Amino acid sequence: MHPASAQETENKALIRRWLEEVWNAGRIELVDELRAPDSVSTGLVERDSESRGNAPFVVFYNNLRQAFPDLQVRIEDMLAEGDKVAVRATFEGTHMGDAFGVSATGRRINVVCIAIARVEGGKIVQGWNSLDQLGILHQIGALSTGKGAAGFFAGRPGA
């Protein structure tokens, strides 16, 4: 393992600040300070969907915060290499507003997010996100776990 460069350390500090101040403290006004104006985000809504600029991110952020106003992000792991920072985080919150077309249920969610950010010039310029939206739907009661909940871990006939 190589020792972290000064740039990798700075990039991790930027991403930690992004998660703690923008997400946990609700400081949406920091978006323009921490993200480049032409930043590209992939996977905020659908797996391969791409949005460019801060305006679409702000819409996503406001919708998620409206649905889960007490949303908190807990960093589980953070790794940096070169200009990229990878984070495994847990998102927790209470479903208090419309989410995915489902009215508020008051149910708690606890889901995992994996994100990779590319940093340039002290700002986030690109992000790839994988948020467990299926887990959110299950936890707010929009989808039944029903039969087959064990998925690929269940025994199969003839296997």
Steps between C-alpha positions, in 0.01 A plus 500: 500500500634839409481794742226750414618798302416851616252526212324176601476623859353834382254320272380279786456809719288661227274195472470471879400868511249439217333217691512659844406858410281471189325175587504475879480870584270585208723776368382501138660843452840325493424314175648772278808523722573127506384390152619633165223681307522246214535193727355173373303260720413145398248278674310749716164392362558195285808284468640656183323836509733797472442858605725797435539807717387583850134585427390136440693390809320763712162367377606143592631614839186701584270213401695251711514739799127569470427126507752435781549833683709343778728319253846433635797349319751292693833435329596135536809498277685759295785431261692734273723437203621778278212735420226258614341437840279198564252494788282227646237671712177424682201727442248509787183702530125507557260495206307823568420610143427360156771262376481302178129582479431368852346735757672537837490185712706608801718192446876511553742411223854374528666442162846484354643737242823457310633813334814592312588865448764650277654818637675768298613841618353444847147433367295193418491475120348156455310249712380144455232398748329176593229550762294197606169633366346151507586483870328835554186376322491185714556692823229759435256222413472576129606146410417182681791279589254212458597159374856470381637771727822303543569551128816334379582364845196271503543139399373414153336176392751283320794708616 
